[in-house]
Amino acid sequence: MTSKFVKFLYCLLVMVAPLRSAAAGDKLIVVSSIPTLKSIVELVGRDKVESFAIATGYQNPHFVDPKPSFIMKLSKADGFVTSGLDLEIGWASSLIQSSRNAKIQPGGDGYVDASRGVPLLQVPSSIDRAQGDIHIYGNPHYWLDPLRGKQIAQNIFETLAKLSPENRDYFAANLAAFDKEIDTRTAAWEKALEPLKGQPVIAYHNEWPYLEERFKFVVVDFLEPKPPAGEGDIRGEIEKYTDHHQFTLLHHRSRRTGFTSDGRPPGGPRVVG
């Protein structure tokens, strides 16, 4: 990339940053790092927001390729919602810095760290990379506990109300409806998953402690305990459980290495993901 092109791109971003898209109208433009946060923005903001997520549901949120189109969206955004901690450390900060949009920089009126105030699990007392994939602030997959979603929604509400104070009561009503729905659904899920309490579960990756805590199953092992794990490593771990069909294998959609075409390890345990 030539220096002339870099200068051109910078000037272009400076010019378009204050502009709103015609489709957005008076809506707040809010960019989120992952789809879960985008959904909560939409439920709190409703028709007062235009929402976009950078990562897709099929991507590993640790690894997202920054694209110029993301910078353009961020340059026009009123708000940016990040999961915080160090989940997106490899890409989110570079994107928002490149946007040159002061509102969405850390400390800006539109910056939302969704983890603020959320009780965290697996906060390490010491850091040793030999232990595998260590998150220095605690396990960052906190949104997988539905009740922790209420604090996420509260954080988003506070920023939307700051950006659009005339709609504060509207956002507050949506937040109350969200909290009520989460309580109702969580109670139903707890009842439906009652048979899972105390049952052994094998997780592909250590991203389920919040779900485990909420619904009381027991993660007994991981297929990918230490990065990097190649296909041979994953298959070797799976083979340890080929005679234990009572186990359930829990994994994210982005993690398919070593599985058969239907997502089930050959001869292995039941798969949920």
C-alpha positions as CSV (number, residue, x, y, z in Angstrom):
1,M,0.0,0.0,0.0
2,T,1.6,3.3,-1.1
3,S,1.9,6.3,1.1
4,K,-0.4,8.3,-1.3
5,F,-3.1,5.7,-0.9
6,V,-2.8,5.8,2.9
7,K,-3.2,9.6,2.9
8,F,-6.2,9.3,0.5
9,L,-7.9,6.7,2.8
10,Y,-7.2,8.9,5.9
11,C,-8.7,12.0,4.2
12,L,-11.7,9.9,3.0
13,L,-12.4,8.6,6.6
14,V,-12.1,12.1,8.0
15,M,-14.7,13.4,5.5
16,V,-17.2,10.6,6.0
17,A,-16.9,10.2,9.8
18,P,-19.5,12.9,10.7
19,L,-22.0,11.7,8.1
20,R,-25.0,9.4,8.6
21,S,-26.3,7.1,6.0
22,A,-29.6,8.1,4.4
23,A,-31.1,4.8,5.6
24,A,-30.2,5.4,9.2
25,G,-32.0,8.7,9.4
26,D,-32.0,9.7,13.1
27,K,-31.1,6.3,14.3
28,L,-27.9,5.7,16.4
29,I,-25.4,3.6,14.4
30,V,-23.9,1.0,16.7
31,V,-21.3,-1.5,15.7
32,S,-20.7,-4.6,17.9
33,S,-17.8,-6.9,17.9
34,I,-19.9,-10.1,18.0
35,P,-23.5,-11.1,17.0
36,T,-24.7,-11.6,20.6
37,L,-23.9,-8.0,21.5
38,K,-25.5,-6.8,18.3
39,S,-28.7,-8.7,19.3
40,I,-28.8,-7.1,22.7
41,V,-28.2,-3.6,21.2
42,E,-31.3,-4.2,18.9
43,L,-33.4,-5.4,21.8
44,V,-32.6,-2.3,23.9
45,G,-32.5,0.2,21.1
46,R,-35.3,-1.3,18.9
47,D,-36.2,1.2,16.1
48,K,-33.8,3.9,17.4
49,V,-30.7,2.0,16.4
50,E,-29.0,0.6,13.3
51,S,-26.9,-2.3,14.4
52,F,-24.0,-4.2,12.8
53,A,-21.7,-7.0,14.1
54,I,-18.1,-7.4,12.8
55,A,-17.7,-11.1,13.6
56,T,-20.2,-13.7,12.4
57,G,-21.7,-16.5,14.4
58,Y,-19.5,-19.0,12.5
59,Q,-16.2,-17.2,13.3
60,N,-13.9,-17.7,16.2
61,P,-14.1,-14.3,17.9
62,H,-10.4,-14.5,18.8
63,F,-9.5,-14.4,15.2
64,V,-11.2,-12.0,12.8
65,D,-9.5,-10.5,9.7
66,P,-9.8,-6.7,9.8
67,K,-11.3,-5.3,6.6
68,P,-11.4,-1.8,5.2
69,S,-15.2,-2.1,5.1
70,F,-15.2,-2.5,8.9
71,I,-13.2,0.7,9.3
72,M,-15.7,2.6,7.2
73,K,-18.6,1.4,9.3
74,L,-16.8,2.3,12.5
75,S,-15.9,5.7,11.2
76,K,-19.6,6.5,11.0
77,A,-20.7,4.8,14.2
78,D,-22.1,6.5,17.2
79,G,-21.3,3.6,19.4
80,F,-19.0,0.5,19.5
81,V,-19.8,-2.5,21.8
82,T,-16.9,-4.8,22.7
83,S,-17.0,-7.9,24.8
84,G,-13.9,-6.5,26.6
85,L,-11.3,-8.5,28.5
86,D,-8.9,-9.8,25.9
87,L,-11.3,-11.8,23.6
88,E,-10.8,-9.5,20.6
89,I,-7.4,-8.2,21.5
90,G,-5.9,-9.2,18.1
91,W,-8.2,-7.1,16.0
92,A,-10.7,-4.8,17.7
93,S,-8.4,-2.1,19.0
94,S,-6.6,-1.7,15.6
95,L,-10.0,-1.3,13.8
96,I,-11.3,1.4,16.2
97,Q,-8.0,3.3,16.1
98,S,-8.0,3.2,12.3
99,S,-11.5,4.6,12.3
100,R,-10.3,8.0,13.6
101,N,-13.7,8.3,15.3
102,A,-13.2,9.8,18.7
103,K,-16.7,8.8,20.0
104,I,-15.9,5.1,19.9
105,Q,-12.4,5.1,21.3
106,P,-12.0,3.8,24.9
107,G,-13.3,6.5,27.2
108,G,-15.4,8.0,24.5
109,D,-19.2,8.6,24.9
110,G,-20.0,5.7,22.5
111,Y,-17.5,3.1,23.7
112,V,-19.2,0.2,25.6
113,D,-17.2,-2.5,27.4
114,A,-19.9,-5.0,27.8
115,S,-18.0,-6.9,30.5
116,R,-18.2,-4.0,33.0
117,G,-19.8,-5.1,36.2
118,V,-20.2,-8.8,35.0
119,P,-19.0,-11.3,37.6
120,L,-16.1,-13.2,36.0
121,L,-14.9,-16.8,36.3
122,Q,-11.5,-18.3,36.0
123,V,-9.6,-15.1,36.8
124,P,-6.0,-16.4,37.1
125,S,-3.9,-15.7,40.2
126,S,-0.7,-16.0,38.0
127,I,0.1,-16.0,34.3
128,D,1.8,-19.0,32.7
129,R,1.4,-19.6,29.0
130,A,2.5,-23.2,29.4
131,Q,-1.0,-23.7,30.9
132,G,-2.5,-23.1,27.5
133,D,-5.0,-20.5,26.4
134,I,-4.9,-18.1,29.4
135,H,-7.1,-15.0,29.6
136,I,-5.4,-12.7,32.1
137,Y,-8.7,-10.9,33.1
138,G,-10.8,-14.1,33.4
139,N,-12.7,-16.3,31.0
140,P,-14.2,-13.9,28.4
141,H,-17.2,-16.0,27.3
142,Y,-19.5,-14.5,30.0
143,W,-22.5,-13.9,27.7
144,L,-23.1,-17.7,27.5
145,D,-24.8,-17.3,30.9
146,P,-28.2,-15.8,30.0
147,L,-28.6,-14.0,33.4
148,R,-25.3,-12.2,32.9
149,G,-26.9,-10.8,29.7
150,K,-28.9,-8.5,32.0
151,Q,-25.7,-6.6,33.0
152,I,-24.6,-6.5,29.4
153,A,-27.9,-4.9,28.5
154,Q,-27.6,-2.5,31.3
155,N,-24.2,-1.4,30.0
156,I,-25.6,-0.9,26.5
157,F,-28.6,1.0,27.9
158,E,-26.4,3.5,29.7
159,T,-24.5,4.4,26.6
160,L,-27.6,4.6,24.4
161,A,-29.2,6.9,26.9
162,K,-26.1,9.0,27.0
163,L,-26.0,9.3,23.2
164,S,-29.7,9.9,22.8
165,P,-31.1,11.3,26.1
166,E,-34.4,12.2,24.6
167,N,-35.0,8.5,24.2
168,R,-33.9,7.4,27.7
169,D,-37.4,6.4,28.8
170,Y,-37.9,4.4,25.7
171,F,-34.6,2.5,26.1
172,A,-35.4,1.9,29.8
173,A,-38.7,0.3,29.0
174,N,-37.0,-1.9,26.4
175,L,-34.3,-2.9,29.0
176,A,-37.0,-3.8,31.6
177,A,-38.8,-6.0,28.9
178,F,-35.4,-7.6,28.1
179,D,-34.7,-8.4,31.8
180,K,-38.2,-9.9,32.3
181,E,-37.9,-12.1,29.2
182,I,-34.4,-13.3,30.2
183,D,-35.8,-14.3,33.7
184,T,-38.7,-16.1,32.1
185,R,-36.6,-18.0,29.6
186,T,-33.9,-18.9,32.0
187,A,-36.4,-20.4,34.4
188,A,-37.8,-22.5,31.5
189,W,-34.3,-23.5,30.3
190,E,-33.3,-24.5,33.8
191,K,-36.3,-26.8,34.0
192,A,-35.7,-28.3,30.6
193,L,-32.1,-28.9,31.4
194,E,-32.7,-30.4,34.8
195,P,-31.6,-33.9,33.6
196,L,-28.2,-32.5,32.6
197,K,-27.3,-31.5,36.2
198,G,-24.2,-33.3,37.3
199,Q,-23.7,-35.0,33.9
200,P,-20.2,-35.2,32.4
201,V,-19.6,-33.0,29.3
202,I,-16.4,-32.8,27.2
203,A,-15.9,-29.4,25.7
204,Y,-13.9,-28.7,22.6
205,H,-12.4,-25.5,24.1
206,N,-12.6,-23.8,27.5
207,E,-15.4,-21.4,26.6
208,W,-18.4,-22.9,28.6
209,P,-17.8,-22.2,32.3
210,Y,-20.6,-19.6,32.6
211,L,-23.1,-22.0,30.9
212,E,-21.8,-24.8,33.1
213,E,-22.3,-22.8,36.2
214,R,-25.8,-21.8,35.3
215,F,-27.1,-25.2,34.2
216,K,-25.0,-27.4,36.6
217,F,-23.5,-29.9,34.1
218,V,-19.8,-30.8,34.7
219,V,-17.1,-30.2,32.1
220,V,-14.6,-33.1,32.7
221,D,-12.1,-32.5,29.9
222,F,-11.3,-30.4,26.8
223,L,-10.4,-31.6,23.3
224,E,-8.2,-28.5,22.8
225,P,-6.5,-27.8,26.1
226,K,-3.5,-26.1,24.8
227,P,-3.0,-24.1,21.6
228,P,-2.1,-24.7,18.9
229,A,-4.0,-27.9,18.4
230,G,-3.8,-29.6,15.0
231,E,-6.2,-32.2,13.5
232,G,-4.0,-35.0,14.8
233,D,-4.2,-33.7,18.4
234,I,-7.9,-33.3,18.2
235,R,-8.5,-36.8,16.8
236,G,-6.2,-38.3,19.5
237,E,-8.2,-36.6,22.2
238,I,-11.5,-37.9,20.7
239,E,-10.3,-41.4,20.6
240,K,-10.0,-41.4,24.4
241,Y,-13.8,-41.2,24.5
242,T,-14.9,-43.5,21.7
243,D,-16.2,-46.0,24.2
244,H,-18.0,-43.5,26.4
245,H,-21.2,-42.7,24.6
246,Q,-22.7,-41.3,27.8
247,F,-20.5,-38.2,27.4
248,T,-21.7,-35.1,25.5
249,L,-19.3,-33.1,23.4
250,L,-19.9,-29.4,23.5
251,H,-18.4,-27.1,20.9
252,H,-18.8,-23.8,19.0
253,R,-19.8,-23.8,15.4
254,S,-16.4,-22.4,14.4
255,R,-14.6,-25.5,15.9
256,R,-15.0,-28.5,13.5
257,T,-11.5,-29.9,13.1
258,G,-11.3,-33.7,13.2
259,F,-15.1,-34.2,13.0
260,T,-17.0,-36.2,10.4
261,S,-19.2,-34.4,7.8
262,D,-22.2,-34.5,10.1
263,G,-20.2,-32.9,13.0
264,R,-19.8,-36.1,15.0
265,P,-16.5,-37.6,15.9
266,P,-16.2,-41.2,14.5
267,G,-17.7,-43.6,17.0
268,G,-17.6,-40.9,19.7
269,P,-19.9,-39.2,22.1
270,R,-23.1,-37.2,21.4
271,V,-22.3,-33.8,19.9
272,V,-23.9,-30.5,20.7
273,G,-22.8,-27.4,18.9
